[in-house]
Amino acid sequence: MKAIAVSQDDRSLDVIEKPRPEPAEGEALVKTLRVGVDGTDHEVIEGGHGGFPEDDDHLVLGHEAVGVVEDPNGTTLEVGDVVVPTVRRPPNGGNEYFERGEPDMAPSGMYHERGIVGEHGFMAEYFTSPAEFLVPIPAEMADLGFLVEPLSITEKAMELAEASRSSFTWDPETALILGNGSLGLLTLAMLRNDENYDRLYMLGRRDRPDPTVDLLEELGATYVDSRKTPVDMIQEVHEPMDFVFEATGYAKHAVQLVHALAPNGVGALLGVPGPWEFEFDGGAFHKEFVLHNKALVGSVNSHVRHFESAVDHLAEMDDWFFDDLITGVYGLGEFERAFEDGDTIIKTAVEFAQYEER
Amino acid sequence: MKAIAVSQDDRSLDVIEKPRPEPAEGEALVKTLRVGVDGTDHEVIEGGHGGFPEDDDHLVLGHEAVGVVEDPNGTTLEVGDVVVPTVRRPPNGGNEYFERGEPDMAPSGMYHERGIVGEHGFMAEYFTSPAEFLVPIPAEMADLGFLVEPLSITEKAMELAEASRSSFTWDPETALILGNGSLGLLTLAMLRNDENYDRLYMLGRRDRPDPTVDLLEELGATYVDSRKTPVDMIQEVHEPMDFVFEATGYAKHAVQLVHALAPNGVGALLGVPGPWEFEFDGGAFHKEFVLHNKALVGSVNSHVRHFESAVDHLAEMDDWFFDDLITGVYGLGEFERAFEDGDTIIKTAVEFAQYEER
């Protein structure tokens, strides 16, 4: 079968030929439909993040997949089930985090991530997976299934953020999303349908006309240009934010966002920046944090329950949103186009097969 | 009656004569027993924090009080009830935070704090208070009642911290308290009785012999000298900490503590530092926060339920701990001694009257 892999030799991304995998006991064989591309994939290609499987000279890329069960192999799944795989796998026979269904809480070294670190990903015509890591989704969502994994990242971050405010009465009304990439836009589309939030803001650094600015405005959000209104000025220029979702990976945002938060507000951090020494007013950060009961939560990865919530929330979103968000779906013959970057590109995927009803 | 007040003229602290207050409807009259002194009192005296009542040229100090009901004035309290007053009061006829019993979550401007900002405190022979802000405690705790308010601050911070970890399985074993002052030591005595925590650490910057170092070791904690082991090295030198409680007000700790936290750990910030610009590795802070699902919660003040928990937790502590912690209780004639600072002083109080059983 064909797969898209990064070579350890020269870090090139190529279509390679691999044997079709055989499902082991407890595993199903899945025929891949679509696999999304995100910033992590680019970091893996460039070598800034992730790692190759032991004893292998390449890594099959891809962690945002949707497929169809080809061979349930004695599991509870059925032939034709449309499924989305989770990303983390136990590295050596499992550990407590996997046993209790919370692999997203496992510390470094206690997990592999398919397509990112230690195990091959889903950008292949077929993949196998333990059935417990395959989340069934409605067949009508087959084309959009590659958005379940990214939205599950938001689900988990929101869950952590809301938990942090659960010991008192918290009625958030305003939310600010830092970053106008595909994850930010998916999050915005989700918050738009959340009756808690009346007013939504999204920060970016793009000139109009720009498709992400158009899209965020169509979703009812206010665009905040960070070149004119830095994060720590947003409260003055606009209003205090009960919830801030950071999806820029820009380290200054992690501390500046405290000054954008309303009293009792919470920020969720999702970016993974490199080292960066800079000066900031640590006293003001500390004081503001304490005197107004603010909170920050870091969040990485997600587990089955978050995938299930993401399916529910995707089902509530409008078709026009997906039409605007997904700027390209490319077959294997032109897979490179799914990895191109540019101001007119928002979300792309590689298509390995089209969904066919049985 | 006599009261201890800060003068607006010259910021001097003196015993003054004031009329004994008359309880309004819904208020009780309380005869003051003891009032504790803490860092906030010193900041109020120095003018770094707080503010005088409108139309008054002095502020009666004191927010850590215990007293006996002298006149219930038709409230549900009874003559002779030992009570501890909460600190925040509604500034102008109340607001939603007070209505739902969460004045500790009110933003700046929506509360007064007795003895700190906008309303006179409890360092007087008598005070009045709405009965809803008077928490009854067992009579045998009358002498220790002035410790209820400070411990309630810890109760609230712990509640916020635990809530932030409530969306997943969290079994903390290790805790680090930053700061070996009286609040840190009270917190340590509480965590020592918390079956979750097996190993406790306390950071300070004192040479032995030192009474706080002796006391923390008697409580079973390991002393961490910050001059030898800075906060961001503690994980390497000792072990990762599931919970970090910051009670130093030292702004670098607020960001360094992320590197002391175990994966999925949480830090509670309680200090209120002034502005301080410094350089730090914001990228490492951000990345570590995200990749290991860490959290930070800021916490200020407390409400009735936290006072009630504090009473329960104080009742579990050993008498020898209080003997060591409380280094001085002084009558009005020598009240200045309760405000002295020094390496042999841990916790002090001013005594206005001795408790007498009726």
Interface residues (C-beta under 8 A of the other chain):
Chain A: R100 E102 D104 M105 A106 P107 S108 E159 L160 E162 A163 S164 R165 S166 S167 F168 T169 G249 A251 K252 A254 V255 A262 P263 N264 L269 L270 G271 V272 P273 G274 P275 W276 E277 F278 E279 F280 D281 G282 G283 A284 F285 H286 K287 E288 F289 V290 L291 H292 N293 K294 A295 L296 V297 G298 S299 V300
Chain B: R100 E102 D104 M105 A106 P107 S108 E159 L160 E162 A163 S164 R165 S166 S167 F168 T169 G249 A251 K252 A254 V255 A262 P263 N264 L269 L270 G271 V272 P273 G274 P275 W276 E277 F278 E279 F280 D281 G282 G283 A284 F285 H286 K287 E288 F289 V290 L291 H292 N293 K294 A295 L296 V297 G298 S299 V300
